[in-house]
Structure formats: structure tokens, C-alpha cells
Amino acid sequence: MTLDQLQSELLELSPQEKAQAIQLLVASLGGTWLGIEQHPDVMGGDACIRQTRIPVWLLVSLRQQGATEAFLLEDYPELTAADLTNAWLYASTHGVAIAAAIQRQADA
């Protein structure tokens, strides 16, 4: 895809989708993900929701098993809807790492 093609598609996005695209681009440039933290000494270095020990791979796994966002927010009261949005965005750009983490847990 060329930049010209991308530009026309970006202009067709809703304001919310444009904001998400901007967040994705900024995060990918800086290597930081809003609301997502990784520390070697927390959950084996897996990406977690900010200031928690809830790994992104766990949320993705639960979602794959049919958990709704409403269920996740109820089951994990420290999470917000923004946390889930950040987790899905992170997972969409780190699919290989998320899949590997899910597989590691299945093998354990």
C-alpha cells in the first residue's frame, strides 16, 4: 500500500478510528504503549495493564474463549474500558508474542 492510498483511507475513518490510528502510530514510533507496561521482574516480563499484574495475553485468551468486555470489566474491577482498548491495540500489533505467551501457559 502506498502512502497516497493510506491517506485516502485514513480520511474516511471516523474521529474515534482516527484517534486510535494516531495512538498506534505514536506508540509504534516510540516503542511505548499507552497503559501497557513491561518489567522483567513482573509476570516474567510479559506486557501487563498499567500498574497491575494482569498480562495482555490473559485478556486476549479470555476474549478468545468468549469472554465479553463487560465480563472482563466485572471480573477485573481494577480495569477500565480504556485498559481493554489499550490491550486490544497492543495485541493487534504484537500477535506473535501474545500467541506465544498463550501457548506457553497452555503447555505449563
C-alpha positions, 0 to 999 in steps of 0.5 A: 500500500502506498502512502497516497492510498493510506491517506485516502483511507485514513480520511474516511475513518471516523474521529474515534478510528482516527484517534486510535490510528494516531495512538498506534502510530505514536506508540509504534514510533516510540516503542511505548504503549499507552497503559501497557507496561513491561518489567522483567521482574513482573509476570516474567516480563510479559506486557501487563495493564498499567500498574497491575499484574494482569498480562495482555495475553490473559485478556486476549485468551479470555476474549478468545474463549468468549469472554465479553468486555463487560465480563472482563470489566466485572471480573477485573474491577481494577480495569477500565474500558480504556485498559481493554482498548489499550490491550486490544491495540497492543495485541493487534500489533504484537500477535506473535508474542501474545500467541506465544505467551498463550501457548506457553501457559497452555503447555505449563 
